[in-house]
């Protein structure tokens, strides 16, 4: 069984036995339940409200990676694709977390970081190709 804990600075309180537990422990010393390490709601909300760089730099690929298949299809339509770009940039993380069917927070944040890195690499490749063609 898992014991959900309220996080503080360096200590957590087990909701099952109310004992204080060090923040980095995986088991409660009082009741022995496995602690589920869930990010606090403020940090999670701040992350979800942040812009998605990957959606700005690599809209179609980001939409697929974020499991937002409707927005992927919308992004393929030339004029409407700009709307998909801005929706992905400003609301993409929230939509992906809500509708993406992620198993946990860690999987979601790993994928969002990966999509941002791939978007940056994609832009670097495009810039290098442009410079090569322009100056060659």
N, C-alpha and C positions, 0 to 999 in steps of 0.2 A: 504494500500500500504506500501511497505517496502522501506526504505531509506538506501542505502548502504553507509557506512562510511569508510573513511580512518582512520586507527588507528595510534595514536602517543603514547607518553608516558602515559599521564593522560587525554588527550583531544582527541576528534574525530572531524572531520569536516563533516557535513552533505553534501552529494553531491547534494541534492535537493535545499537547501536554503543557503548553504555555511556557516552556523552558527557553531561555536564551541560548542561541547556538552561534558559534563563529560563522561569519559570512561565507567562508570558503569550505565549510564542512559539507559532506554529502549525506550524512546520516545524523539524526537527532540523538544526542546522548541520553535524553530522558526517556523516550518511548521507542527508539530504534527504527523509526520509519525513515525511508529514503526521502530526502528533501528534494523538492523540485525547484531548481534554480530558474526562476522566471524574472526577466528584467522588470524593474519597477515601471508603473504605468506612465509616469512623466517622461522618462527617457524613451520609452517605446512611442509615445505620442509625438515627441519631438522628432524622432527619426522618421515617422510616417508623414509628418508635415513637411519634411525637407524635400527639396527638388531632386529629381532623378537625372543625373548627368547623362547616364546611358540612354535615357529616352530622348534627350536633346540631340545627342551625337549619333545615335544608331537606332532610330525609331522602330523600324520593322523588326529587326532582330531583338531589340529590347522587349517589344510587345510579346513576341513569342516566348522569350526567356522568362518573362514575368507572368506567363500564363494568361495573358489578356488577349484572347484570340479575336474577339469582336473588334478591339482597337487595332489589331494587326490588319484585319480586312479593311477597316476604315482608312488606315494609313496608306493603303495602296491606291486610293482614289486621289487624283492629283490635287485638287483645291482643298478637299476635305482633309487630306493628309496633314495639312498645317494645323488643323484643329486637333487631330490626334497627337501631333507633336507637343502642343502646349498642354493638352490634357495629361499626356504621359509625363511631361516635365513637372507640372505642379500637383497633379492628383494621382500619378501613376503608382507610387508606393502604397497609398491608401487603397486604391482599387485592387492592386495585386494582392495585398494582405487579406482584403475582404472576400475577393472572388477567386483567388488563385488556388485554393485548396491546399495550402501549405500544411505540412504535418507539425511543424513547430517554428518558433521564432528564429532559431539558429539557422535552419535551412533557408528561411526567407531572407535573412540578412546576408548570408553567404552568397545567395543567388543575386541579390541586388548589388553587392560589391563586385561580383564577377561581371555583371552586365555593365556597370560603370567602367570597369577596366577595359572590357572589350570595346566599348564605345570610344574610349580614349585611344586605344590602339588603332581602331578603324579610322579615326580622324587623322592620326599620324601617318598611316599608310596613304590615305587620300592626299594629304599635304605633300608627302614625299613624291607621290606619282605626279602631282601637279608641278612641283618644282623640277622634276626630271624632264617632263614634257616641255615645260616652258623654257628651260635653259639648255636643253640638249640640241 
